[in-house]
Structure formats: C-alpha cells, structure tokens
C-alpha cells in the first residue's frame, strides 16, 4: 500500500481534477470504482463505505462530505481508517474530490442531501427518510418508523399512546406513504405528496384518511421554509377539516431554531391556531441522532388554552448504527 503522504504528494503534482484526486487519495480503500472494495494490500478495521451507489452518496450534504474528507473519520465518530486530508490539500481540492464522488450517482431521481432540512415537530418533512422518531406532545407519545424505498418513496408506521388519566392508554396506529413529486438542487426546493390512513383501533372509533402535500424550500440558504396542507376525511362524514402548517427555521450548524404554526379549519365549528417555537439540536458528531424541544402555544380555539411541552428524539438509521458516529 502506498503511504498516504506519498499519495497526497502525487495528487498535488497531478492535474487538479476530482477523478485524479479520488484515485490518489481514496481508491486504495474505497476501490477504483468506489464500490467499497479495497486493494488487495489494504487492511481496514471496518469495511470501507460504498461511495458509488446513489442511496449512499445522496442523503448527506456536500458540506458533510467535505468535513469527513478534511477532518477524517475520527472527527465524526467513524472509522479511524479514514484519514484527514485537511492539512495536506486545499479546500478547493477537497471540494473537487467530493464533487467527483457525488457525481458517481447519475440518477436525478434521488434528491440531494441539501434538501434534507432539519425536522420540525408539526410538519411532515418532504425528504424521504430512514428514521426512528420518538415524540412527546404533552401527555401524548408517538413512536414512528420511516423507511425509504428507492429514490423517491417512503413508508411510515406510527403507534400512539396517551397517559392522561383515561383507562385506555393505547391511542391508535397509522400507516402512511409519501412520494417525492419534484425537487430542484439549484432552487433548494422539494415537494412531496402523501397519504396517511388510521384504522379504528385504540381510541379511534372510525377510519380516517389524511391526504397531504408537503414542501421544503431554502431560498438562498438564508432560512428554511417548510409547509404542509392536510385534508382530513372521516368514515361516514367525508371531509371534516383542512389543516395548514407552516414553519420557518435557520440551520446554524448543529442547532436550528424554528417556529411552526398550525391552523385547522373545520367544516363545522371554530378554527384553531397554535404556534410551536422549538430548537432542533444535533446530538451525535455524525448528525444521525438529533433531538428537539419546544412548546405548543394555543392562540385561537376553545378554552382553556394551556401551553404543552413538545419534544422528539430521532435516529437516522440510514446513516449509521445507533452507537456509531459519536
């Protein structure tokens, strides 16, 4: 195996292209075709990552990739086999090699990781995910499993409990699917169409369907705007209400303050409006474990309008195991 410093020197003397830099820095471990097959002379403690498949290369942002190349695997709780190139290469060269690796996915159906905005409490995120999420809303709890299939589709299963003094603590279950209809890396925007179904289980006494449209947008990367429109259809009643949800946040790198608003317009009865100030917090070095804490502040609706604590923990199992990346 050629020593890493000699590989760096060779790359710096070669034409500055991402492909040349990749083959000088990365190919010995990740393979000439980037599929994670190392050279016969290379020994690693963990299998090198497959960088060529779209499902592996697209979920993360280019900034995250540049960080790993620059600072090495140890800085993100990953393998010590991944060296840091930040002291031997310029930021431009690191950007070139990352751009080359990302270009190995030639399927535009996969949305880029730049569209994977921080998750809010209220709004269904438009980006298709592989996540486990534990949510608390006052005395109510949600247990959510999300699984991505292919470039654009995701299914979701949810169970709910409520410890509010009622004898039946099991609130019900729901299943949902969502499809990425359109995304634009240049506009930093994504739109998703979904459908959630809730059967008559637990405290739920009838079928309920909720078709929804969700979007995310980061104009000039200044702020992140996310929104959702939900139509509620109940068995025997038809369309009973429409919900409008809108959130604005700012990703500050590791933390993201945001505020969401939820406005419900029923066919019969009075409207309700609540605000949800919250703080998203990255918990692991890799960023695949995160949490959020905030409050629901009812502004319009029936009395009494008491604030309620909101919080969640999430694990993006598509990025790494729960105990890696710390």
BELQUI-V505440 format. One record per pair of residues at least 12 apart in sequence whose ideal C-beta (glycine too) atoms are under 10 Angstrom apart, sorted by the first residue. I is the first residue (numbers start at 1). GAP is how many residues later the second one is. D is the distance in Angstrom with one decimal. If there is no record, write none. Layout:
# BELQUI-V505440
i->[I,I]
gap->[GAP,GAP]
d->[D,D]
This chain:
# BELQUI-V505440
i->[1,1,1,1,1,1,1,1,2,2,2,2,4,4,4,4,4,4,4,5,5,6,7,7,7,7,7,7,7,7,7,7,8,8,8,8,8,8,8,8,8,9,9,10,10,10,11,11,11,11,11,11,11,11,11,12,12,12,12,12,16,16,16,16,16,16,17,17,17,17,17,18,18,18,18,18,18,18,18,18,18,18,19,19,19,19,19,20,20,20,20,21,21,21,21,21,21,21,21,21,21,21,22,22,22,22,22,22,22,22,23,23,24,24,25,25,25,25,25,25,25,25,26,26,26,26,26,26,26,26,26,27,27,28,28,28,28,29,29,29,29,29,29,29,29,29,29,30,30,30,30,30,30,30,30,31,31,31,31,33,33,33,33,34,34,34,34,34,34,34,34,34,34,34,35,35,35,35,35,35,35,35,36,36,36,36,36,36,36,37,38,42,43,44,44,44,44,45,45,45,46,46,46,46,46,46,46,47,47,48,48,48,49,49,49,49,49,51,51,51,51,51,51,52,52,52,53,53,53,53,54,54,54,54,54,54,54,54,54,54,55,55,55,55,55,55,55,55,56,56,56,56,56,57,57,57,57,57,57,57,57,57,58,58,58,58,58,58,58,58,58,58,58,58,59,59,59,59,59,59,59,59,59,59,59,59,59,59,59,60,60,60,60,60,60,60,60,60,60,60,61,61,61,61,61,61,61,61,61,62,62,62,62,62,62,62,62,63,63,63,63,63,64,64,64,64,64,64,64,65,65,65,65,65,65,65,65,66,66,66,66,66,66,66,67,67,67,67,67,67,68,68,68,68,68,68,69,69,69,69,69,69,69,69,69,69,69,69,70,70,70,70,70,70,70,70,70,71,71,71,71,71,71,72,72,72,73,73,74,75,75,76,76,76,76,76,76,76,76,76,77,77,77,77,77,77,77,77,77,78,78,78,78,78,78,79,85,105,107,107,108,108,108,109,109,109,109,109,110,110,110,110,110,110,111,111,111,111,111,111,111,111,111,111,111,111,111,112,112,112,112,112,112,113,113,114,114,114,114,114,114,114,115,115,115,115,115,115,115,115,115,115,115,115,115,116,116,116,116,116,117,117,117,117,117,117,117,117,117,117,117,117,117,117,118,118,118,118,118,118,118,118,118,118,118,118,118,118,118,118,118,118,119,119,119,119,119,119,119,119,119,119,119,119,120,120,120,120,120,120,120,120,120,120,120,120,120,120,120,120,120,120,120,121,121,121,121,121,121,121,121,121,121,121,121,121,121,121,121,121,121,121,122,122,122,122,122,122,122,122,122,122,122,122,122,122,122,122,122,123,123,123,123,123,123,123,123,123,123,123,123,123,123,123,123,124,124,124,124,124,124,124,124,124,124,124,124,124,124,124,125,125,125,125,125,125,125,125,125,126,126,126,126,126,126,126,126,126,126,126,126,126,126,126,126,126,126,126,126,127,127,127,127,127,127,127,127,127,127,128,128,128,128,128,128,128,128,128,128,128,128,128,128,128,128,129,129,129,129,129,129,129,129,129,129,129,130,130,130,130,130,130,130,130,130,130,130,130,131,131,131,131,131,131,131,131,131,131,131,131,131,131,131,132,132,132,132,132,132,132,132,132,132,132,133,133,133,133,133,133,133,133,133,133,133,133,134,134,134,134,134,134,135,135,135,135,135,135,135,135,136,136,136,136,136,136,136,137,137,137,137,137,137,137,137,137,138,138,138,138,138,138,138,138,138,138,139,139,139,139,139,139,139,139,139,140,140,140,140,140,140,140,140,141,141,141,141,141,141,141,142,142,142,142,142,142,142,143,143,143,143,143,143,144,144,144,144,144,144,144,144,144,145,145,145,145,146,146,146,146,146,146,146,147,147,148,148,148,149,150,150,151,151,152,152,152,152,152,152,152,153,153,153,153,153,154,154,154,154,154,154,154,155,155,155,155,155,156,156,156,156,156,156,156,157,157,157,157,158,158,158,158,158,158,158,159,159,159,159,159,159,160,160,160,160,160,160,160,160,161,162,162,166,168,168,169,169,170,170,170,170,171,171,171,171,172,172,172,172,172,172,172,172,172,173,173,173,173,173,173,174,174,174,174,174,174,174,174,175,175,175,175,175,176,176,176,176,176,176,176,177,177,177,177,177,178,178,178,178,178,178,178,178,179,179,179,179,179,180,180,180,181,181,181,181,181,182,183,183,184,187,187,187,188,188,188,188,188,188,188,189,189,189,189,189,189,190,190,190,190,190,190,191,191,191,191,191,191,192,192,192,192,192,192,193,193,193,193,194,194,194,194,194,194,194,195,195,195,195,196,196,196,196,196,196,196,197,197,197,197,198,198,198,198,199,200,205,205,206,206,206,206,207,207,207,207,208,208,208,208,208,208,209,209,209,209,209,209,210,210,210,210,210,210,210,211,211,211,211,211,212,212,212,212,212,212,212,213,213,213,213,213,214,214,214,214,214,214,215,215,215,216,216,218,218,218,221,221,222,223,223,223,223,223,224,224,224,224,224,224,224,225,225,225,225,225,226,226,226,226,226,226,226,227,227,227,227,227,227,227,228,228,228,228,228,228,228,229,229,229,229,229,230,230,230,230,230,230,231,232,232,232,237,237,238,239,239,240,240,240,240,241,241,241,241,241,241,241,241,242,242,242,242,242,243,243,243,243,243,243,244,244,244,244,244,244,245,245,245,245,245,245,246,246,246,246,246,247,247,247,247,247,247,248,248,249,249,249,251,251,252,253,253,254,254,254,254,254,254,254,255,255,255,255,255,256,256,256,256,256,256,256,257,257,257,257,257,257,258,258,258,258,258,258,258,259,259,259,259,259,259,260,260,260,260,260,260,260,260,261,261,261,261,261,261,262,262,262,262,262,262,263,263,264,264,269,269,270,270,270,271,271,272,272,272,272,272,272,273,273,273,273,273,274,274,274,274,274,274,274,274,274,274,275,275,275,275,275,275,275,276,276,276,276,276,276,276,277,277,277,277,277,278,278,278,278,278,278,278,278,279,279,279,279,280,280,280,280,280,281,283,283,283,283,283,284,284,284,284,284,284,284,284,284,285,285,285,286,286,286,286,286,286,287,287,287,287,288,288,288,288,288,288,288,288,288,288,288,288,289,289,289,289,289,289,289,289,289,289,289,289,290,290,290,290,290,291,291,291,291,292,292,292,292,292,293,293,293,293,293,294,294,294,294,294,295,295,295,295,295,296,296,296,297]
gap->[27,28,37,38,39,40,41,42,22,26,37,39,20,21,24,79,80,81,84,78,83,18,14,16,17,18,19,20,21,76,78,81,13,16,17,75,77,79,80,81,85,15,79,13,14,15,12,13,14,15,74,77,78,82,86,12,76,77,78,81,73,74,76,77,80,81,76,79,80,82,83,75,76,77,78,79,80,81,82,83,84,85,77,78,81,82,84,73,76,77,80,48,64,68,72,73,75,76,77,78,79,80,12,29,74,75,76,78,79,82,74,77,65,73,44,58,60,63,64,68,69,72,22,25,43,56,57,59,71,74,75,12,15,13,14,16,20,13,14,15,18,19,20,50,52,53,54,12,18,19,20,21,22,52,71,17,19,20,21,17,18,19,71,14,15,16,17,18,19,22,23,66,67,70,13,14,15,16,17,18,21,69,12,13,14,15,16,17,20,13,43,39,38,35,36,37,38,34,35,36,27,32,33,34,35,36,278,32,34,31,33,34,19,24,29,30,33,14,49,50,51,53,54,49,52,53,51,52,54,57,48,50,51,52,53,54,55,56,96,97,50,52,55,75,93,95,96,263,45,48,49,262,263,41,44,45,46,47,48,53,55,56,44,47,49,51,52,53,54,55,56,57,58,93,51,52,53,54,56,57,68,69,70,71,89,229,257,259,260,42,52,53,54,56,226,227,228,256,258,259,37,41,51,52,53,54,55,190,226,33,36,37,39,40,50,51,52,32,35,50,51,190,12,34,49,50,222,223,255,29,30,32,33,34,36,37,48,20,25,28,29,31,32,33,19,27,31,218,219,220,14,16,17,26,30,218,13,14,15,16,17,20,24,25,26,28,29,32,14,15,16,17,19,21,24,25,28,12,13,14,15,16,214,12,13,14,213,252,211,210,211,208,209,210,211,212,244,248,249,250,207,208,209,211,243,246,247,248,249,207,208,242,246,247,248,245,12,46,43,44,43,75,77,41,42,43,71,74,18,40,41,42,70,73,15,16,17,40,41,69,71,72,73,74,79,81,105,15,71,72,73,76,78,14,72,13,69,71,74,76,104,107,12,13,65,68,69,70,72,73,74,75,101,102,103,12,13,74,100,200,71,73,99,100,101,107,108,109,130,132,134,139,141,163,98,106,108,129,131,132,133,137,138,139,140,160,162,163,164,169,172,174,12,14,107,130,137,139,161,171,173,193,195,197,96,104,106,108,125,127,128,129,136,138,139,140,156,158,160,172,174,190,192,14,15,16,126,137,139,141,155,156,157,159,171,172,173,174,175,189,190,191,15,104,106,121,123,124,125,138,139,140,152,153,154,156,172,174,188,89,91,92,93,103,104,105,107,122,123,124,135,137,138,139,153,32,52,54,68,70,72,86,88,89,90,102,103,104,106,121,21,29,53,65,67,89,91,101,103,28,52,54,55,56,57,63,64,65,66,67,68,87,88,89,90,91,100,101,102,21,27,51,53,56,63,65,87,89,99,18,19,20,21,22,23,24,25,26,27,50,51,52,62,64,190,15,17,18,19,25,27,49,185,187,188,189,15,16,17,18,19,24,158,185,186,187,188,189,13,14,15,16,17,23,25,157,159,183,184,185,186,187,188,12,13,14,15,157,181,182,183,184,185,190,12,13,23,25,157,158,159,179,180,181,182,183,157,177,178,179,180,181,23,25,157,175,176,177,178,179,157,172,173,174,175,176,177,23,25,139,159,171,172,173,174,175,24,25,26,157,158,168,169,170,171,172,22,23,24,25,26,27,30,169,170,20,21,22,23,24,31,168,170,18,19,20,21,22,28,30,16,17,18,19,29,32,170,14,15,16,17,18,30,12,13,14,15,16,30,32,168,170,12,13,14,172,12,30,32,168,170,171,172,170,171,30,32,170,28,29,30,29,32,26,27,28,29,30,31,40,24,25,26,27,39,22,23,24,25,26,38,40,20,21,22,23,39,18,19,20,21,22,38,40,16,17,18,19,14,15,16,17,18,38,40,12,13,14,15,42,43,12,13,14,38,41,42,43,44,41,40,41,37,34,35,33,34,31,32,33,34,30,31,32,33,26,27,28,29,30,31,32,33,36,24,25,26,28,29,31,22,23,24,25,27,30,34,36,20,21,22,23,24,18,19,20,21,22,34,36,16,17,18,19,20,14,15,16,17,18,34,35,36,12,13,14,15,16,12,13,34,12,13,32,33,34,33,32,33,33,30,31,32,28,29,30,31,32,33,36,26,27,28,29,30,36,24,25,26,27,28,36,22,23,24,25,26,36,20,21,22,23,24,36,18,19,20,21,16,17,18,19,20,34,36,14,15,16,17,12,13,14,15,16,34,36,12,13,14,36,12,34,36,37,36,35,29,30,28,29,30,31,26,27,28,29,24,25,26,27,29,32,22,23,24,25,26,30,20,21,22,23,24,31,33,18,19,20,21,22,16,17,18,19,20,31,33,14,15,16,17,18,12,13,14,15,16,31,12,13,14,12,31,31,32,33,29,30,28,25,26,27,28,35,23,24,25,26,27,32,34,21,22,23,24,33,19,20,21,22,23,32,34,17,18,19,20,21,33,34,15,16,17,18,19,32,34,13,14,15,16,17,12,13,14,15,32,34,12,32,34,35,30,31,29,27,28,26,27,28,29,23,24,25,26,27,28,30,31,21,22,23,24,25,19,20,21,22,23,29,17,18,19,20,21,29,15,16,17,18,19,31,13,14,15,16,17,12,13,14,15,29,31,12,13,29,30,31,29,31,28,29,34,26,27,28,29,31,33,36,24,25,26,27,35,22,23,24,25,26,34,36,20,21,22,23,24,37,18,19,20,21,22,34,36,16,17,18,19,35,38,14,15,16,17,18,34,36,50,12,13,14,15,36,38,12,13,14,34,36,37,36,37,36,37,32,33,30,31,32,29,30,26,27,28,29,30,33,24,25,26,27,28,21,22,23,24,25,26,27,31,33,34,19,20,21,22,23,24,32,16,18,19,20,21,32,34,17,18,19,20,33,14,15,16,17,18,32,33,34,12,13,14,15,12,13,14,32,34,12,30,31,32,42,43,31,32,35,36,38,39,40,41,42,39,40,41,30,33,34,38,39,40,29,32,33,38,26,27,28,29,30,31,32,33,34,36,37,38,24,25,26,27,28,30,31,33,34,35,36,37,22,23,24,25,26,20,21,22,23,18,19,20,21,22,16,17,18,19,20,14,15,16,17,18,12,13,14,15,16,12,13,14,13]
d->[6.0,9.1,9.1,6.9,9.5,4.7,5.4,8.4,9.0,6.9,9.4,9.0,9.9,8.0,8.9,5.4,9.8,8.5,8.5,9.8,7.3,9.3,9.7,9.2,5.0,5.8,9.0,9.2,7.4,9.5,9.6,9.4,9.4,7.2,6.9,9.3,6.8,9.4,4.4,6.6,9.7,8.9,8.3,9.6,5.2,9.4,8.3,3.4,6.0,9.9,9.2,8.9,7.5,7.6,8.7,8.6,7.8,7.2,8.9,7.8,10.0,9.0,7.8,6.3,6.4,9.9,9.8,6.7,9.2,9.9,7.5,8.8,9.9,8.5,4.2,5.1,7.7,5.3,2.6,7.5,9.1,7.4,9.0,8.7,5.4,9.8,9.2,9.9,8.8,8.9,8.9,9.6,9.1,7.7,5.9,8.4,5.8,4.2,9.5,10.0,7.2,9.8,7.3,8.8,8.9,5.3,9.4,5.2,6.5,9.2,9.7,9.5,10.0,9.0,7.9,8.4,6.3,9.3,8.0,9.3,9.5,6.5,8.8,7.6,8.4,9.4,9.9,9.4,7.1,9.4,7.7,7.7,10.0,8.0,5.4,9.9,9.3,5.7,9.9,6.2,9.7,4.5,9.0,9.6,6.8,7.9,9.3,9.7,4.9,6.7,7.9,5.5,8.6,9.6,8.7,7.4,8.4,8.4,8.1,9.7,9.3,6.1,8.6,9.4,9.1,7.3,4.2,4.1,8.9,9.5,8.7,9.1,6.7,5.6,9.2,9.7,5.2,7.7,4.9,7.6,9.7,9.5,4.7,5.8,3.9,7.1,8.0,9.1,8.7,8.6,9.5,8.9,9.0,7.1,9.5,4.5,9.1,6.3,7.1,5.9,9.2,8.5,4.8,9.2,6.8,9.5,9.3,9.1,9.8,8.2,7.4,8.3,9.5,9.6,8.7,8.7,8.5,9.2,9.8,5.1,8.9,6.6,9.4,8.4,4.8,7.7,8.4,7.3,9.8,9.8,9.8,8.4,3.8,8.2,5.1,9.6,8.2,4.5,9.5,6.7,8.6,9.8,7.4,9.4,8.0,8.5,8.0,7.9,9.9,9.6,8.5,9.1,9.9,9.9,6.4,5.7,9.0,6.4,5.0,8.4,9.4,8.8,7.7,5.7,8.6,9.7,4.2,6.9,5.8,6.2,9.8,9.5,9.3,8.0,8.5,8.8,8.7,5.1,9.8,6.4,8.4,9.1,8.4,8.2,8.7,9.9,8.0,6.2,7.0,9.3,9.1,4.4,9.3,7.9,9.3,8.5,9.6,9.9,9.8,7.3,10.0,9.8,7.6,4.3,5.2,9.2,7.4,10.0,9.5,7.7,5.6,7.3,9.4,6.4,8.1,7.6,7.2,9.9,9.0,8.9,8.4,8.8,8.4,9.4,7.0,10.0,8.4,7.0,9.4,8.9,9.4,9.0,4.5,9.2,6.8,7.0,8.6,9.3,7.7,5.4,6.3,9.0,5.2,9.6,9.2,9.3,9.6,9.8,9.9,9.8,6.7,8.9,9.8,9.9,9.0,9.0,8.5,9.2,8.0,5.6,7.8,8.3,9.5,5.1,9.2,6.4,6.2,8.8,6.5,6.3,3.7,8.9,8.1,7.6,5.4,9.9,9.5,9.9,5.2,8.9,6.0,10.0,10.0,3.2,7.8,8.0,9.8,9.8,9.3,6.9,9.7,8.5,4.8,4.9,8.2,9.7,9.1,9.4,6.2,9.1,6.6,4.4,5.7,9.5,8.1,9.3,6.2,4.2,4.4,8.4,6.9,7.4,6.9,6.4,9.9,9.0,8.3,9.5,9.8,6.4,8.8,9.0,9.0,7.7,3.9,5.9,8.1,9.1,9.3,8.7,4.2,7.9,9.1,9.0,8.6,6.2,7.4,7.5,7.6,5.9,9.5,4.3,9.1,7.8,5.7,9.7,9.8,9.6,7.8,9.6,4.7,9.0,9.3,8.5,9.7,9.8,9.9,6.4,6.1,9.7,7.8,8.4,5.5,10.0,9.0,5.7,8.5,7.2,9.7,6.6,7.5,4.5,6.4,9.2,8.1,9.2,7.7,8.9,8.7,8.9,9.0,8.5,4.9,8.7,6.7,4.7,9.0,6.2,9.5,7.7,7.4,8.5,9.6,9.7,9.9,7.0,9.0,9.8,6.2,9.4,5.8,9.1,4.2,9.8,7.2,10.0,4.4,9.5,8.7,9.9,7.5,8.2,8.0,7.6,9.0,9.9,9.2,9.6,6.9,7.5,7.2,7.7,6.4,9.6,9.8,9.2,6.1,9.5,8.6,4.8,9.6,7.0,9.1,5.9,9.1,5.2,7.6,7.1,7.6,7.7,9.3,10.0,9.5,7.5,9.8,7.9,8.6,8.7,6.4,9.6,5.4,9.8,5.6,9.1,6.2,9.3,6.4,9.7,8.2,5.0,8.1,6.5,9.6,9.3,7.9,9.3,5.3,9.2,6.9,4.5,8.3,5.3,8.5,9.8,5.5,9.0,10.0,8.6,8.4,9.7,6.7,9.3,8.7,4.9,6.5,4.7,9.8,4.9,7.7,5.2,9.6,6.1,9.8,8.6,9.3,8.6,8.2,7.1,7.5,6.6,8.5,9.8,6.4,9.6,4.8,8.9,9.8,5.4,8.3,8.3,9.0,9.5,9.2,9.2,8.2,7.1,6.9,7.1,9.2,10.0,7.9,7.1,9.1,9.8,8.2,8.9,4.6,6.3,4.0,9.6,9.1,9.2,4.6,5.6,4.5,9.2,7.2,9.1,8.5,9.3,8.7,9.7,7.6,8.5,6.2,7.9,9.5,6.8,9.9,8.2,9.2,4.6,8.2,8.6,7.8,6.3,6.5,3.9,9.5,7.0,8.3,5.8,9.4,7.7,9.8,10.0,4.8,8.4,6.1,6.2,8.8,9.6,8.9,6.9,9.6,7.3,9.4,6.5,6.1,5.1,9.9,8.3,9.7,9.4,6.3,5.4,3.2,8.0,7.4,7.8,4.6,8.7,9.0,9.3,9.1,9.1,9.7,5.3,6.6,5.3,7.0,7.7,9.6,7.1,5.7,7.6,9.8,9.9,8.7,6.8,4.8,8.5,6.3,8.7,8.1,7.2,9.4,8.9,9.8,10.0,9.9,5.7,7.2,4.4,7.9,9.7,9.3,8.9,6.3,4.9,7.6,8.8,9.0,9.0,9.2,7.9,7.5,4.4,8.3,8.9,9.3,9.4,6.8,7.0,4.8,7.0,9.0,9.4,9.2,9.9,7.1,6.5,7.9,5.5,8.3,8.9,8.7,9.8,8.0,9.8,7.3,8.7,9.1,3.7,6.4,7.8,9.2,5.9,5.3,4.4,8.4,9.8,9.8,8.3,9.4,6.6,7.2,4.6,8.2,7.4,6.8,8.8,9.9,8.8,6.8,4.8,7.3,7.7,9.4,8.4,5.9,7.5,5.4,8.4,8.8,9.2,8.1,8.8,6.8,4.7,7.5,7.9,9.4,6.4,7.5,4.8,8.3,9.5,9.2,9.6,8.7,8.5,4.9,7.6,8.9,9.5,9.2,8.9,9.2,9.2,9.3,9.4,9.5,9.2,9.0,10.0,9.9,6.8,9.2,10.0,9.8,7.4,9.9,9.0,5.7,3.9,8.1,9.7,8.6,8.7,6.8,7.4,5.4,7.5,9.9,8.5,6.9,5.3,8.0,8.3,8.5,8.4,7.2,7.0,5.1,8.2,10.0,7.8,6.9,4.3,7.3,7.4,8.4,7.7,7.3,7.6,5.4,8.0,8.8,6.5,4.6,7.6,7.5,8.3,8.9,8.2,7.8,5.0,8.3,9.6,8.8,5.5,7.1,7.7,9.4,9.9,7.3,8.6,9.1,8.6,9.0,7.5,7.6,6.7,6.1,8.8,9.3,7.7,4.2,7.4,9.8,9.0,5.0,5.1,7.5,6.1,7.7,8.3,5.2,3.8,6.0,4.1,9.7,9.1,9.7,7.2,7.0,5.8,7.2,8.4,5.4,6.6,4.5,8.2,9.6,8.9,8.3,8.3,9.4,7.3,5.6,8.3,8.5,5.9,6.4,3.8,7.1,9.3,8.0,8.6,9.4,6.3,6.1,8.3,9.1,4.9,6.8,3.3,7.8,8.8,8.0,9.7,7.2,9.9,6.5,5.5,7.1,9.3,5.5,8.6,9.9,5.3,9.9,8.5,9.8,9.4,9.2,9.9,9.0,9.4,7.5,9.0,8.4,8.4,6.6,4.2,7.3,8.2,6.6,8.8,7.0,6.9,4.4,7.7,8.5,9.2,8.7,6.7,5.1,7.8,9.7,9.6,7.1,7.3,4.6,8.2,9.0,9.8,8.4,7.3,4.6,7.2,8.4,9.0,7.8,7.6,5.7,8.0,8.4,7.3,5.0,7.7,6.6,8.9,9.2,6.8,7.1,5.1,7.4,8.3,7.2,4.3,8.0,7.1,8.3,9.8,5.6,7.8,10.0,9.9,7.6,10.0,9.5,9.9,9.8,7.8,9.9,9.1,5.9,4.1,6.4,8.1,8.7,7.5,4.0,8.8,6.8,6.9,5.3,7.1,9.5,8.8,8.4,8.0,4.4,8.1,8.5,9.7,5.3,6.8,5.6,7.2,9.8,9.9,8.5,9.2,7.6,5.3,9.2,7.6,5.7,6.4,4.4,7.3,9.7,8.4,9.1,8.6,6.9,5.1,8.3,9.2,7.4,7.0,4.4,8.1,8.9,8.6,5.4,7.7,9.2,9.9,9.4,9.6,9.8,8.3,9.9,8.5,7.9,5.7,6.8,5.4,8.8,9.1,8.1,7.2,4.9,6.9,6.3,7.6,7.5,7.5,7.2,5.6,8.3,9.9,8.3,7.6,4.7,8.0,7.6,8.4,8.0,7.9,6.2,4.7,7.0,9.6,9.3,9.7,7.7,7.9,4.4,8.1,8.8,9.6,9.2,7.1,7.2,5.9,7.6,9.6,7.1,4.2,8.1,7.2,9.6,9.0,8.0,8.6,8.6,9.4,8.5,9.6,8.4,10.0,6.6,6.4,5.6,7.8,9.5,5.7,6.2,4.2,6.4,8.9,8.6,9.3,9.4,9.0,7.6,5.0,8.3,8.5,6.6,7.1,5.0,7.6,9.6,9.4,8.2,7.6,4.6,8.0,7.3,9.5,6.5,7.1,5.1,7.6,9.4,9.2,9.4,6.9,5.4,8.4,8.2,6.7,3.7,7.3,9.3,7.7,9.0,8.1,9.1,8.5,9.4,7.2,8.2,9.7,9.7,8.3,9.9,9.4,7.3,4.6,9.4,9.9,8.2,9.4,6.3,6.7,5.5,7.0,9.8,9.0,7.3,4.0,8.0,8.5,9.1,8.6,8.0,7.6,5.4,7.7,10.0,9.3,8.4,7.9,5.8,7.7,6.5,8.5,8.4,6.4,6.6,4.8,7.2,8.5,9.7,8.8,7.3,4.2,8.3,7.3,8.8,9.5,9.6,6.9,7.2,5.4,7.2,9.8,8.6,5.1,8.0,7.0,8.5,9.7,10.0,9.6,8.3,9.5,8.2,9.8,9.2,7.9,6.9,7.4,6.1,7.5,7.2,8.6,5.9,3.6,7.7,9.2,9.8,7.6,4.8,3.9,6.9,9.8,5.4,6.3,4.8,6.2,8.1,7.5,8.5,9.6,9.1,9.7,8.7,7.7,4.7,8.3,6.0,9.9,9.9,5.9,7.2,5.6,7.3,9.7,6.3,5.3,6.3,9.2,7.1,9.3,5.3,6.6,2.7,7.6,9.5,6.5,8.5,9.2,9.1,6.5,6.1,6.4,4.7,9.0,9.1,9.2,9.5,7.6,8.0,9.2,9.5,9.8,8.6,8.9,9.4,9.0,8.2,9.1,9.6,8.4,4.7,5.2,9.7,5.8,6.0,8.8,6.2,5.7,7.3,3.0,7.7,7.9,7.5,9.6,7.6,8.7,6.6,4.2,7.6,8.0,3.7,5.2,8.8,8.4,8.2,5.4,9.7,7.5,7.2,5.3,7.5,9.8,9.1,9.0,7.2,9.7,9.9,7.3,8.0,8.7,7.7,5.5,8.5,7.9,7.0,6.5,4.8,7.2,7.7,6.3,5.3,8.3,8.3,7.7,7.3,4.6,8.4,9.9,9.9,8.0,5.1,7.3,9.6,5.0,6.7,6.1,6.1,9.5,4.4,8.0,5.5,10.0]
